[in-house]
Amino acid sequence: MALTSDGLRAHEGGVQVPLSSVHFGPRFPTAVSPVAPWAAQMIGAALLIVGWGAGCLVIRDGLVFGVGITGLALGLVIANVAAWPIRASRMVPSAIAGPLVGAVTGLLLVGMVELLTEGVNGRPFGLIGLLVGTAGMVTDWRMLVRVRLASWTSAVGALVALLGGTGWVSWMMLLWLIVFAAALRNWEMVEDRAGWRLPSLEIRRASDLDRGPGRLTAIVALVAAATAASIIFLQLKVALPDINLPRSGPNIPFPWLTALLEALGRLIPNLWGRFPRIALPHFDLPFVDWPWLENLRFPTIDLELIVQGFAVLLSIGLVALAVVPLTLWYTRRAAKRRARPWGIRFAERVNKAGARRGCTRAQGESIERYLEVLQRSALPDPRLAGVGPLVSAVLFAPAEGLAAAPPMTIVAIDEAFRAALREYPLWRRWLASVHSALSGALLSLRTAVPFLRNRSDAKKANPPPTLPATSVDGGPTSWRPPPPPSSPQRSTPDGT
Amino acid sequence: MEPEPTNPDSMAHDTVTPGASAPPAPSTSYPPTASSASSAADTVSRLVNQAGSVLLGDPTPIRLAVAAFVAGGHVLFEDTPGVGKTLLAKALARSLGGSFGRVQGTADLLPSDLTGVSIYDDDTRSWNFRPGPLFNNVVLVDELNRATPRTQSALLEAMAERQVTVDGVSHPLPDPFFVVATQNPHGDLGTFPLVAGQRDRFSVSLSLGQPGRAAELILLSGRGGEPALQGIGPVADIEVWQQTRAGVEATFVHETVATYTLDLIDTLRSRLGRTMTLSTRSALMLLRVAKGYGLVQGRTFVTPDDVQAVVVPALAHRIIDATNGDLPTARSWVADVVSSVRVPPAPG
């Protein structure tokens, strides 16, 4: 095999891959998650169904529920199936495959929904797209690659819909934005993955890398958001009983139970006639036609109240279900973060401080070099000058190799860094940015408006004529060679 | 072509008694004491400074060459003529205080021109071994890739095992034994590319490049270069260098640094594909040179910066088969890979 800059070729698995983009182009991802275990997927799906169901119960929209569950199932299938054909995904760039697969899937689903339900507008199309992406994302971050382009488009659409839409469309778009924001945390890891790549390497590397809290966090956040939205809508409905929530499903109670069956019934009227319609409870006709009702002996209570109470309890339970794992996870994460070695914590602080000041640490940059760069740019505090080697010594020298006690060195480093941060707070950078922007604007203004130009500028532009400098003998000054340097500029390797 | 054994002082070939056993290796107990480590770092620093006073300009190649030396390795220079490769080799030889041998690579150079030959002595009626230029502390092999592969192979045993076998008899080489080879750029007429096994013997491959305007100005004013070479002497005794090289072995390598080194190697391997890989010797040599570089920097431990500083010169020449022998491309490729590997400590 020969790798050259002009014609790179690799023969792997019978597929010729242009290595130029692999080796010299986009870098491999730094963190990739494999498909979640089945148990995690099932737990996540169950949580999503419950949360989604609660939300749909409150808004009484069965179509949303049905489409959501379909989207979840499809997302799970795609997430798992995508892991199989490694060769296929190697051959097809994700940038092409993602939108293509998404469009075909969306069209198929819309066709199905349009076929099965009458009078449904085009909203399910966007909904399905969002849910497929969401489900795929919460079950497998790798799906981000597939839906990368679609997700950006969806995010923009969701934002527009959130601003201009009403009702359930708005809050579902809000959910999407929440999930999308969660995905943005890990966006860098997929930033370079739009081009050709070797997924087998990625998958192999994935097992060695830190997978992060991604999936479960996203599921819990989704459930929590759905629950919160449910509670808000429920409280709105309780507080304002006359409010009319927009609905898109059939005009019957519990439409999310009946939507699919009814659609089937419309498709095949005879079949629909065979369904025990009496098994579908109606509030306006509470169980009067149900043959089993006599045996059940329901007390005469207000079923609306029961349903509302159940919804409240369910919402509270779901909130607890979402909050408890989140709290546990955050507590454990905080404990784990506190238990990390000092070097990791210090590096994190330095990275964060530098990034906030516009100087992000490069991936292949050591902490010592990064501190030097910061000291020259974003944090020009003289106290940081010698901190880099000290940090290296603390991190990489044997304990007995340190002259001073390591804790004292660490304290000194921490104090120097804190002092530098105090000396160069963030507002200084913002102030400098504002100043720079204003100066630029002023300069543009002065350039654009001749009246505002300073006279001195004009003088500089047209300097008055001067006599040429003359030497002692009256002739023009002649060039003289520079005197030999008194000391060599770099006579020693250190340049001293 | 007859090899040209030279000595920087007298241009005379320093003979080393063949068959003489190598001096005993100094103890390598760890941890090194603060004074011994400081002394070694000071000695190495003086060596770098002294060589730098001869070869003006960017001191990085000198540091890397010295790092390779104290790590017990060898150096391969690939550069255009006239940038000071030979000068640096001579400066190092003088500063090290050992003997110096020089061989000019040509197409008709024979292996025996490097290793030496056995000559029949009529008086004693026996075969006496006459050592070749390899039996020196510092050996400069100029234009190595002009020699045939057969002659190039004569260096393999010497560089790897520190001995030369002639007529079935192994002759140990002096300690320290340091080969500085130069080769013409890839594609020059009359060159035989070094095979992978031969390249693998070199710890680092360096290019000196142009010294820069400031350094050239100093050279034009008559300082530095050959005149400066005449004024330098040994920085330390051979025994000191032996101890220093042994001390490098005991340089502390933190687990995270070793892991980072392997991360680099693994990333390179994964990107090279299946048809070519980096040997375990590459990883070992990378870490050894990094240890040497740490000592050059005055430390007794290795940092990720040390590994980064030596990874390109230590690995680029080993993978040039993947770039059709183009060393600059291989260097930029390795540097690109290095920039993509996270450096510890890296928060997750």
Interface residues (C-beta under 8 A of the other chain):
Chain A: M1 A2 L3 T4 S5 A10 H11 E12 V22 H23 F24 R27 F28 T30 L201 R205 D210 G212 R340 P341 G343 I344 R345 F346 A347 E348 N351 A362 Q363 G364 E365 S366 I367 E368 R369 S392 A393 L395 F396 A397 P398 E400 G401 P484 P485 P488 Q489 R490 S491 T492 P493 D494 G495
Chain B: P31 V48 N49 A51 G52 S53 L56 G57 P59 I62 R63 G212 A214 A215 L217 I218 S221 R223 G224 F252 H254 T256 V257 S270 R271 L272 G273 R274 T275 M276 R299 T300 F301 V302 T303 P304 D305 Q308 D321 A322 T323 N324 D326 T329 W333 D336 V338 S339 S340 V341 R342 V343 P344 P345 A346 P347 G348
